[in-house]
Amino acid sequence: MKALFCYDGPLYKDENGDYFDSILNDQMFQRYFAVADELEVIIRTRPISREQAIKKMSQLTNPMISIIECPNLSSFSGMIINTDKVKKILKERILNADLVFIRLPSVIGNYSIGLCKSLKKKYLVEVVGCPWDSYWNYSIKGKLVAPFSAVMMRRQIRNAPYVLYVTNNFLQKRYPTKGKSIGCSNVELQPATTDVLISRLKKISEYKKNTKLIIGTAAGLDVLYKGQQYIIQALGQLKKQGIDCFEYQLIGGGKGTYLKKVAEMNNVADQIKIIGQMPHDEVFTWLDSIDIYAQPSRQEGLPRAMIEAMSRGIPCIGAKTAGIPELIDNKYIFTNSKTEVEEISNLLLDMRSECCIMERLAFENFHEALKYQRSTLVERRTRFFMSFAE
């Protein structure tokens, strides 16, 4: 049986024609082989040097995966020039597929749904994010696009026959469906042992009054809606009060030029460490080195990085965005409002002042993350995929 996966992506392609990504990798695509023998992936690509790709990403090596490169539709000019080309590619591959998996939000995904309907092809929609949050928090132009994108998404999902949501509640409420559905995160953690929690609790117990606490965030460095600037501003506010006992480390793709400017404006450049993109197999070592994880995003599905941090027993704070409040104690959620910088400052001070708070959060977060172990999620997702395939 042949399956087709449709999504904007992108994937990264080196000078040898090999494909790389940190999320869309062999392990992620393996889930579709529970119901298919072959998988075609229609997606746009971006060039990358092999040296940079090997250092920061995973290479796609499964011989049963074929990449069908799609012209770029992410810009206004791209949509004008490339729409007909994209529809032609999609139609040909959809006709040739037995099962079609469509990931939203994505422009390629929207076109794929229309073609599946007209060609009477069976399809399943994976809902991994909210276009309203994404566009509204991106730019002034984004605010013009957000209502249209959200309405289209609601229409597409409402009438889809099968829908997989990565959240348990948020995306389901905002984009309900009449079809069969399941809530199943994209995050698949390897089994965690209690040794991880014991090590974290020991680390917390050794904090002194003068210990510098390291805050960490894993997210794109040049994407404004990821919100790292609000943590930086909070550190600036604390520094004005004479409190400079925090360091903020950021990993993720991009240069972080804007974030560096924010740090300078808030007089905390010496407290900010931009690490950049990191191979995923090194992320857990980094997580074990930090003390607090922050997810200040204004657009998310269910953040993989936060769940991975929780699996290491890290106390977390996060924005009131999408699925983040489903993961952590509501007392450690800050609002997406004018007061959020002050709220972040207060949360950091609370953790700083009471080790018992951090110990409790470490325990709670570790056990919440156990729900996202690979074996549990693979079983649930596979049952849903098999129902779709039948």
TORVEX-368275 format. One record per residue (C-alpha): residue in three letters; z, y, x negated. Coordinates in steps of 0.1 Angstrom, whole numbers, padded with zeros to 4 digits, always signed. Layout:
ALAZYX;...
REM end
This chain:
MET+0000+0000+0000;LYS-0009+0034-0013;ALA+0014+0065-0009;LEU+0006+0101-0013;PHE+0031+0128-0023;CYS+0022+0164-0015;TYR+0041+0194-0030;ASP+0035+0227-0048;GLY+0056+0216-0078;PRO+0046+0225-0105;LEU+0043+0198-0130;TYR+0039+0208-0167;LYS+0008+0195-0186;ASP+0006+0195-0224;GLU-0024+0197-0247;ASN-0028+0159-0247;GLY-0031+0158-0209;ASP+0004+0143-0204;TYR+0027+0155-0176;PHE+0063+0165-0178;ASP+0091+0179-0157;SER+0129+0179-0156;ILE+0132+0170-0119;LEU+0098+0154-0108;ASN+0101+0125-0132;ASP+0096+0087-0132;GLN+0131+0082-0118;MET+0126+0105-0089;PHE+0092+0091-0080;GLN+0105+0055-0082;ARG+0119+0059-0047;TYR+0085+0058-0032;PHE+0077+0024-0047;ALA+0102+0008-0023;VAL+0074+0010+0003;ALA+0042+0015-0019;ASP+0024-0002-0048;GLU+0006+0030-0059;LEU+0015+0066-0057;GLU-0008+0096-0059;VAL+0008+0130-0065;ILE-0011+0162-0054;ILE+0005+0191-0071;ARG-0003+0223-0091;THR+0003+0222-0129;ARG+0012+0247-0156;PRO+0003+0244-0193;ILE+0031+0238-0219;SER+0031+0229-0255;ARG+0040+0192-0263;GLU+0068+0203-0286;GLN+0084+0224-0260;ALA+0079+0197-0233;ILE+0094+0169-0253;LYS+0124+0190-0262;LYS+0132+0201-0226;MET+0117+0177-0201;SER+0109+0141-0193;GLN+0074+0127-0195;LEU+0058+0109-0166;THR+0049+0074-0180;ASN+0046+0051-0149;PRO+0010+0038-0149;MET+0011+0034-0111;ILE+0015+0072-0107;SER-0018+0092-0106;ILE-0016+0130-0107;ILE-0042+0149-0087;GLU-0042+0185-0099;CYS-0044+0211-0072;PRO-0055+0248-0076;ASN-0028+0274-0075;LEU-0019+0287-0040;SER+0012+0306-0050;SER-0004+0340-0051;PHE-0024+0361-0025;SER-0056+0360-0047;GLY-0051+0322-0053;MET-0049+0316-0015;ILE-0082+0335-0010;ILE-0101+0318-0038;ASN-0086+0283-0037;THR-0077+0274-0001;ASP-0110+0256+0007;LYS-0109+0237-0026;VAL-0073+0226-0018;LYS-0081+0215+0017;LYS-0111+0194+0004;ILE-0089+0177-0022;LEU-0061+0170+0004;LYS-0084+0157+0030;GLU-0100+0132+0006;ARG-0067+0119-0007;ILE-0050+0118+0027;LEU-0079+0097+0041;ASN-0074+0073+0012;ALA-0036+0070+0017;ASP-0016+0046+0038;LEU+0016+0067+0038;VAL+0019+0105+0032;PHE+0052+0121+0019;ILE+0052+0159+0023;ARG+0078+0180+0006;LEU+0087+0214+0022;PRO+0088+0243+0017;SER+0054+0244+0000;VAL+0020+0257+0008;ILE+0003+0224-0002;GLY+0028+0207+0022;ASN+0019+0230+0051;TYR-0018+0222+0047;SER-0011+0185+0043;ILE+0008+0184+0077;GLY-0022+0200+0095;LEU-0046+0176+0080;CYS-0024+0145+0087;LYS-0023+0156+0123;SER-0060+0160+0126;LEU-0067+0128+0107;LYS-0040+0109+0126;LYS-0023+0099+0095;LYS+0013+0088+0093;TYR+0035+0113+0074;LEU+0072+0120+0065;VAL+0085+0154+0057;GLU+0112+0160+0030;VAL+0131+0192+0036;VAL+0145+0204+0003;GLY+0151+0241+0008;CYS+0150+0271+0032;PRO+0120+0295+0029;TRP+0139+0323+0047;ASP+0166+0324+0020;SER+0140+0320-0007;TYR+0117+0348+0003;TRP+0143+0372+0017;ASN+0163+0372-0015;TYR+0133+0373-0038;SER+0118+0408-0033;ILE+0108+0435-0009;LYS+0075+0417-0004;GLY+0094+0385+0002;LYS+0113+0401+0031;LEU+0079+0406+0048;VAL+0069+0370+0043;ALA+0103+0354+0051;PRO+0101+0356+0090;PHE+0066+0341+0091;SER+0075+0313+0066;ALA+0106+0304+0085;VAL+0088+0303+0119;MET+0061+0281+0104;MET+0087+0258+0088;ARG+0105+0254+0121;ARG+0073+0245+0139;GLN+0062+0220+0112;ILE+0096+0202+0112;ARG+0102+0203+0149;ASN+0071+0182+0156;ALA+0073+0159+0125;PRO+0077+0122+0133;TYR+0100+0115+0103;VAL+0122+0141+0085;LEU+0145+0136+0055;TYR+0169+0165+0049;VAL+0187+0170+0016;THR+0217+0185+0034;ASN+0241+0170+0059;ASN+0242+0200+0083;PHE+0227+0233+0071;LEU+0189+0225+0070;GLN+0193+0204+0102;LYS+0207+0233+0121;ARG+0182+0258+0108;TYR+0151+0235+0111;PRO+0158+0209+0138;THR+0133+0181+0146;LYS+0124+0160+0176;GLY+0115+0131+0153;LYS+0136+0105+0135;SER+0157+0121+0108;ILE+0183+0114+0081;GLY+0204+0135+0058;CYS+0201+0122+0023;SER+0205+0142-0009;ASN+0179+0143-0037;VAL+0208+0141-0061;GLU+0213+0106-0075;LEU+0243+0103-0098;GLN+0249+0074-0121;PRO+0283+0056-0115;ALA+0312+0077-0126;THR+0344+0062-0140;THR+0379+0075-0135;ASP+0380+0080-0173;VAL+0360+0112-0166;LEU+0386+0125-0142;ILE+0415+0116-0165;SER+0398+0134-0194;ARG+0392+0165-0173;LEU+0428+0166-0160;LYS+0441+0162-0196;LYS+0419+0192-0207;ILE+0433+0213-0178;SER+0468+0204-0187;GLU+0463+0217-0222;TYR+0453+0253-0212;LYS+0474+0281-0226;LYS+0477+0317-0214;ASN+0453+0328-0242;THR+0428+0300-0237;LYS+0393+0313-0231;LEU+0378+0296-0200;ILE+0341+0289-0200;ILE+0322+0294-0168;GLY+0288+0276-0165;THR+0257+0278-0143;ALA+0226+0257-0145;ALA+0196+0275-0129;GLY+0164+0293-0136;LEU+0172+0323-0158;ASP+0145+0346-0144;VAL+0149+0339-0107;LEU+0169+0367-0091;TYR+0181+0346-0061;LYS+0199+0322-0084;GLY+0226+0349-0086;GLN+0239+0347-0121;GLN+0240+0385-0122;TYR+0269+0385-0097;ILE+0291+0364-0120;ILE+0282+0388-0149;GLN+0292+0418-0127;ALA+0325+0401-0119;LEU+0332+0396-0156;GLY+0325+0433-0160;GLN+0349+0442-0132;LEU+0376+0420-0148;LYS+0370+0436-0182;LYS+0377+0470-0168;GLN+0411+0456-0158;GLY+0416+0445-0194;ILE+0408+0408-0187;ASP+0382+0394-0210;CYS+0394+0357-0212;PHE+0362+0343-0198;GLU+0329+0333-0214;TYR+0298+0327-0192;GLN+0272+0301-0204;LEU+0238+0298-0187;ILE+0213+0270-0190;GLY+0179+0268-0174;GLY+0143+0277-0179;GLY+0133+0312-0186;LYS+0142+0340-0210;GLY+0170+0357-0190;THR+0158+0392-0199;TYR+0172+0408-0167;LEU+0205+0390-0171;LYS+0209+0403-0206;LYS+0204+0438-0193;VAL+0230+0433-0166;ALA+0255+0420-0193;GLU+0249+0451-0214;MET+0253+0475-0184;ASN+0286+0458-0176;ASN+0298+0458-0212;VAL+0302+0420-0214;ALA+0272+0411-0236;ASP+0297+0395-0260;GLN+0310+0372-0232;ILE+0275+0359-0221;LYS+0258+0330-0238;ILE+0223+0322-0227;ILE+0215+0287-0239;GLY+0182+0282-0221;GLN+0166+0250-0210;MET+0183+0218-0219;PRO+0171+0181-0217;HIS+0188+0165-0187;ASP+0204+0138-0208;GLU+0223+0165-0227;VAL+0235+0184-0195;PHE+0266+0161-0190;THR+0278+0168-0225;TRP+0275+0205-0218;LEU+0293+0201-0185;ASP+0322+0184-0202;SER+0325+0214-0225;ILE+0329+0240-0197;ASP+0359+0248-0175;ILE+0346+0262-0143;TYR+0312+0257-0127;ALA+0297+0285-0106;GLN+0267+0282-0082;PRO+0260+0318-0070;SER+0226+0311-0055;ARG+0213+0329-0024;GLN+0187+0301-0019;GLU+0194+0264-0022;GLY+0190+0230-0006;LEU+0219+0209-0018;PRO+0224+0220-0055;ARG+0220+0190-0079;ALA+0237+0209-0107;MET+0268+0216-0087;ILE+0272+0179-0077;GLU+0267+0169-0113;ALA+0294+0193-0123;MET+0317+0179-0096;SER+0311+0144-0109;ARG+0326+0155-0142;GLY+0358+0168-0123;ILE+0349+0205-0129;PRO+0366+0231-0106;CYS+0337+0249-0088;ILE+0330+0281-0070;GLY+0299+0288-0050;ALA+0281+0311-0026;LYS+0280+0307+0011;THR+0244+0294+0009;ALA+0227+0264+0024;GLY+0245+0232+0016;ILE+0270+0246-0009;PRO+0298+0249+0016;GLU+0293+0212+0024;LEU+0304+0203-0011;ILE+0336+0223-0021;ASP+0368+0237-0006;ASN+0360+0267+0016;LYS+0386+0288-0002;TYR+0363+0288-0032;ILE+0332+0299-0014;PHE+0323+0336-0017;THR+0301+0355+0007;ASN+0266+0369+0001;SER+0277+0404+0008;LYS+0287+0437-0009;THR+0322+0423-0016;GLU+0310+0391-0034;VAL+0316+0405-0069;GLU+0352+0413-0060;GLU+0356+0379-0044;ILE+0343+0361-0075;SER+0367+0381-0096;ASN+0396+0371-0075;LEU+0386+0334-0075;LEU+0384+0334-0113;LEU+0418+0350-0116;ASP+0433+0324-0091;MET+0420+0296-0113;ARG+0431+0313-0144;SER+0467+0319-0132;GLU+0474+0284-0118;CYS+0466+0251-0136;CYS+0477+0232-0106;ILE+0448+0248-0086;MET+0423+0236-0112;GLU+0438+0201-0113;ARG+0436+0198-0075;LEU+0400+0210-0074;ALA+0391+0186-0103;PHE+0405+0157-0083;GLU+0388+0167-0050;ASN+0354+0175-0065;PHE+0353+0142-0085;HIS+0359+0122-0053;GLU+0335+0142-0032;ALA+0308+0136-0058;LEU+0312+0098-0055;LYS+0293+0101-0022;TYR+0262+0110-0042;GLN+0261+0079-0064;ARG+0226+0066-0069;SER+0233+0031-0053;THR+0246+0046-0021;LEU+0218+0071-0016;VAL+0190+0047-0026;GLU+0201+0022+0000;ARG+0201+0048+0028;ARG+0169+0064+0018;THR+0151+0031+0014;ARG+0161+0020+0049;PHE+0146+0052+0063;PHE+0114+0049+0042;MET+0110+0013+0054;SER+0114+0023+0090;PHE+0086+0049+0083;ALA+0064+0024+0066;GLU+0066-0001+0094;
REM end
